[in-house]
């Protein structure tokens, strides 16, 4: 399971995004996809892990704001207990009318994968559970 929290900060005209993924699940997914033996959160972790994470996220997360695909900036990541926490941001959003989110984290390796998406904008909270069959959600404001 993964949890992605998206907060629209109107004053900054930005989406601030945090995604949480279990380290062991992500390690399995990366090793399956990259055909390698990466060890996350150890001294044997690759020095370019930030780039590996950025590439993985760009292939598995997408945000369409007001009918336009918007790129996100990879801010960084950290390990908290048994999870990897990713920090992302989408800037220059002057008027948020709707957002479509595509989340395919871990779905290539785990058939029963669930990805929870929570969105907070304009003092409203919406939550979705996405999976292999339904990896997108749409919110209109």
DALIN-V50587 format. One record per helix or strand of 2 or more residues. SS is the DSSP state (helix for helix, strand for strand). FROM is the first residue (numbers start at 1). LEN is the number of residues. If there is no record, write none. Layout:
SS_FROM_LEN ; SS_FROM_LEN
This chain:
strand_2_8 ; helix_10_3 ; strand_14_9 ; helix_23_12 ; helix_49_12 ; strand_61_5 ; strand_68_3 ; strand_73_8 ; strand_83_8 ; strand_98_6 ; strand_115_7 ; strand_124_7 ; strand_136_5
